[in-house]
Amino acid sequence: MASLRPVFVIAALVMFTGPAAAFPLRPVDAMIERVASKYDNAPRLKDIRARMVADKPVSIEELKMLADVGDGLAAYAFAQRLMALNRTDLHGQAAQYFAIAIDKGRDYAVAPLVAILSDPNSVLVPVRLAHIETTLERQAAAGNPAAVVALARLYMQGYPFGAEPEKARILLRAHSTMDIDGEDALDMAMIIASRPPLGPEDVAALRNYLLMAARSPELGTRTAAENLLRRFPEGEDEDG
């Protein structure tokens, strides 16, 4: 009888606290369950997503339907389909859906979004631009390195949000400890250095980016960073 004791204990747990208490979901299982159940009350959307994830045929209309309920993966895929049509009049719509994907944590949507925003042939209406800038600002404030780099570059190039070099510098000072690759880090350092005179905060941020760039596997990036580090000693402002 002693060997049956574990069985009785489990049975009692199920009887008095329910199956979930006896066998609680692990965090990963709970996450899978939430994702699986998101579209349980929308069988058509659930079917579209299942086909999309399985890399089975999904029409552009179906992708848009799924993207419009906030699915980041579908938003990215729909934007890619629009770009594949090679119509500049659709770039604004594609940018909007890339922004939705970014807002849902799809960082890889930042690069194609910046490519659209940097193309003067893209047709971008003010309402969409405002939404896109707000999305990038929100992601940058949350510490998303891709969004910080993208916004800084867009503010410096002056298109499509207008020339905002000071906003770029403020953004870069606030996020100078983020982890980015060497080439991006060197670019961010150059943005700060391009607006003299530099105060102590500017120099500290500049050096952080240069130290990242100095670890780059690219010889040219490393050399440029090391030369600039010598020009901006630690603890001094530009007039130091």
C-alpha positions as CSV (number, residue, x, y, z in Angstrom):
1,M,0.0,0.0,0.0
2,A,2.9,2.4,0.7
3,S,3.9,2.4,-3.0
4,L,0.4,3.7,-3.9
5,R,0.8,6.8,-1.7
6,P,2.1,9.2,-4.4
7,V,-1.0,8.3,-6.6
8,F,-3.4,9.2,-3.8
9,V,-1.5,12.5,-3.1
10,I,-1.8,13.5,-6.8
11,A,-5.5,12.4,-6.9
12,A,-6.2,14.5,-3.9
13,L,-4.5,17.5,-5.4
14,V,-6.6,17.2,-8.6
15,M,-9.8,16.7,-6.6
16,F,-9.4,19.7,-4.3
17,T,-7.4,22.2,-6.4
18,G,-8.0,21.2,-9.9
19,P,-5.7,19.7,-12.6
20,A,-3.9,23.0,-13.1
21,A,-2.7,23.1,-9.5
22,A,-1.4,19.5,-9.6
23,F,0.4,20.1,-12.9
24,P,1.1,23.9,-13.2
25,L,2.1,25.1,-16.7
26,R,5.7,26.0,-17.0
27,P,6.3,29.6,-18.2
28,V,7.1,28.3,-21.8
29,D,4.0,26.2,-21.9
30,A,1.9,29.1,-20.7
31,M,3.4,31.3,-23.4
32,I,2.6,28.7,-26.1
33,E,-0.9,28.4,-24.8
34,R,-1.5,32.1,-25.0
35,V,-0.2,32.3,-28.5
36,A,-2.2,29.3,-29.6
37,S,-5.4,30.7,-28.1
38,K,-5.1,34.2,-29.4
39,Y,-7.1,33.4,-32.5
40,D,-9.3,30.7,-31.0
41,N,-12.4,32.8,-31.5
42,A,-11.4,33.7,-35.0
43,P,-11.0,30.4,-36.9
44,R,-10.2,32.1,-40.2
45,L,-7.4,34.2,-38.8
46,K,-6.1,31.1,-36.9
47,D,-6.0,29.2,-40.2
48,I,-4.2,32.0,-42.0
49,R,-1.6,32.3,-39.3
50,A,-1.0,28.5,-39.2
51,R,-0.4,28.5,-42.9
52,M,1.8,31.6,-42.7
53,V,4.0,30.0,-40.0
54,A,4.1,26.7,-41.9
55,D,5.3,28.6,-45.0
56,K,2.3,27.5,-46.9
57,P,0.5,29.7,-49.5
58,V,-1.2,32.8,-48.0
59,S,-2.7,35.5,-50.2
60,I,-1.7,39.2,-49.8
61,E,-5.3,39.9,-48.8
62,E,-5.1,37.3,-46.0
63,L,-1.8,38.7,-44.8
64,K,-3.4,42.2,-44.6
65,M,-6.4,40.8,-42.7
66,L,-4.0,39.2,-40.1
67,A,-1.8,42.3,-40.0
68,D,-4.7,44.6,-39.3
69,V,-5.5,42.8,-36.0
70,G,-1.9,43.5,-34.8
71,D,0.0,40.4,-35.9
72,G,3.6,41.6,-36.2
73,L,4.8,38.7,-38.4
74,A,1.9,39.2,-40.8
75,A,2.5,42.9,-40.9
76,Y,6.1,42.3,-41.9
77,A,5.2,39.8,-44.5
78,F,2.5,42.0,-46.0
79,A,4.9,45.0,-46.2
80,Q,7.4,42.7,-48.0
81,R,4.7,41.7,-50.5
82,L,3.9,45.3,-51.2
83,M,7.6,46.2,-51.8
84,A,7.9,43.2,-54.2
85,L,5.3,44.9,-56.4
86,N,7.9,47.7,-57.2
87,R,5.4,50.5,-57.0
88,T,6.6,53.6,-55.2
89,D,3.0,54.7,-54.6
90,L,2.7,51.7,-52.2
91,H,5.9,52.5,-50.2
92,G,3.9,54.6,-47.7
93,Q,1.6,51.7,-47.0
94,A,4.5,49.3,-46.7
95,A,6.2,51.7,-44.3
96,Q,3.1,51.7,-42.1
97,Y,3.1,47.9,-41.8
98,F,6.8,47.7,-41.2
99,A,6.2,50.1,-38.3
100,I,3.4,47.8,-37.0
101,A,5.9,44.9,-37.1
102,I,8.5,47.0,-35.2
103,D,5.9,47.9,-32.6
104,K,5.3,44.2,-32.1
105,G,9.0,43.5,-31.5
106,R,10.2,42.6,-35.0
107,D,13.5,44.6,-35.0
108,Y,14.4,43.2,-38.5
109,A,11.7,45.5,-39.9
110,V,13.7,48.6,-39.0
111,A,16.2,48.3,-42.0
112,P,13.5,48.1,-44.7
113,L,11.5,50.9,-43.0
114,V,14.6,53.2,-43.0
115,A,15.2,52.3,-46.7
116,I,11.7,53.6,-47.5
117,L,12.0,56.7,-45.4
118,S,15.3,57.5,-47.0
119,D,14.0,57.3,-50.5
120,P,12.8,60.7,-51.8
121,N,10.6,58.9,-54.3
122,S,8.5,57.3,-51.5
123,V,5.0,58.8,-51.1
124,L,4.5,59.3,-47.4
125,V,1.5,61.2,-46.1
126,P,1.8,63.3,-42.9
127,V,-0.5,61.0,-40.8
128,R,1.5,57.9,-41.6
129,L,4.8,59.8,-41.0
130,A,3.6,60.9,-37.6
131,H,2.6,57.3,-36.7
132,I,6.0,55.9,-37.9
133,E,8.0,58.5,-36.0
134,T,6.0,57.9,-32.8
135,T,6.6,54.1,-33.2
136,L,10.4,54.6,-33.6
137,E,10.4,57.1,-30.7
138,R,8.5,54.6,-28.4
139,Q,10.9,51.8,-29.4
140,A,14.0,54.0,-28.9
141,A,12.7,55.1,-25.4
142,A,12.3,51.4,-24.6
143,G,16.0,50.9,-25.4
144,N,15.7,49.3,-28.8
145,P,19.2,49.8,-30.4
146,A,17.9,49.5,-33.9
147,A,15.3,52.2,-33.4
148,V,17.8,54.5,-31.7
149,V,20.3,54.2,-34.6
150,A,17.5,54.6,-37.2
151,L,16.0,57.7,-35.6
152,A,19.4,59.3,-35.2
153,R,20.3,58.8,-38.8
154,L,16.9,60.0,-40.0
155,Y,17.1,63.2,-37.9
156,M,20.6,63.9,-39.2
157,Q,19.7,63.3,-42.9
158,G,16.8,65.7,-42.6
159,Y,14.3,63.5,-44.4
160,P,11.4,62.7,-43.9
161,F,11.1,64.1,-40.3
162,G,13.0,67.3,-41.0
163,A,16.6,68.1,-39.9
164,E,16.8,67.5,-36.1
165,P,20.5,67.2,-35.2
166,E,20.0,68.2,-31.6
167,K,17.3,65.6,-31.1
168,A,19.7,63.1,-32.6
169,R,22.4,64.0,-30.1
170,I,20.1,64.0,-27.1
171,L,18.9,60.5,-28.2
172,L,22.4,59.2,-28.6
173,R,23.6,60.6,-25.2
174,A,20.7,58.9,-23.5
175,H,21.5,55.5,-25.0
176,S,25.3,55.5,-25.3
177,T,25.6,52.2,-23.4
178,M,23.5,50.2,-25.8
179,D,25.2,47.3,-27.6
180,I,25.5,47.9,-31.3
181,D,27.9,46.8,-34.0
182,G,31.2,48.7,-34.7
183,E,30.2,50.4,-37.9
184,D,26.9,51.7,-36.4
185,A,28.8,52.8,-33.2
186,L,31.3,54.8,-35.3
187,D,28.5,56.5,-37.2
188,M,26.8,57.4,-33.9
189,A,30.1,58.8,-32.6
190,M,30.5,60.9,-35.8
191,I,26.9,62.3,-35.3
192,I,27.8,63.6,-31.8
193,A,31.2,64.9,-33.0
194,S,29.6,66.8,-35.9
195,R,27.9,69.4,-33.6
196,P,30.7,71.2,-31.6
197,P,31.3,72.5,-29.1
198,L,31.0,69.2,-27.1
199,G,30.4,69.2,-23.4
200,P,31.4,66.5,-20.9
201,E,28.2,64.5,-21.5
202,D,28.8,64.6,-25.2
203,V,32.4,63.5,-24.9
204,A,31.4,60.6,-22.5
205,A,28.8,59.4,-25.0
206,L,31.2,59.8,-27.9
207,R,33.8,57.7,-26.2
208,N,31.3,55.0,-25.3
209,Y,30.5,54.6,-29.0
210,L,34.1,54.8,-30.0
211,L,35.0,52.1,-27.6
212,M,32.4,49.9,-29.2
213,A,33.7,50.7,-32.6
214,A,37.3,50.0,-31.5
215,R,36.2,46.3,-30.9
216,S,35.0,45.9,-34.5
217,P,36.5,43.1,-36.5
218,E,36.9,45.6,-39.4
219,L,40.4,47.2,-39.4
220,G,39.2,50.5,-40.9
221,T,36.5,50.9,-38.3
222,R,38.9,50.1,-35.5
223,T,41.6,52.4,-36.7
224,A,39.2,55.3,-37.1
225,A,37.8,54.7,-33.6
226,E,41.2,54.5,-32.0
227,N,42.3,57.8,-33.7
228,L,39.2,59.6,-32.5
229,L,39.6,58.2,-29.0
230,R,43.0,59.9,-28.8
231,R,41.5,63.2,-29.9
232,F,38.8,63.0,-27.1
233,P,40.6,62.0,-23.9
234,E,38.5,60.6,-21.1
235,G,37.1,63.1,-18.6
236,E,37.6,66.2,-20.8
237,D,35.3,68.3,-22.9
238,E,36.2,69.5,-26.3
239,D,37.9,72.6,-25.0
240,G,39.6,70.5,-22.3
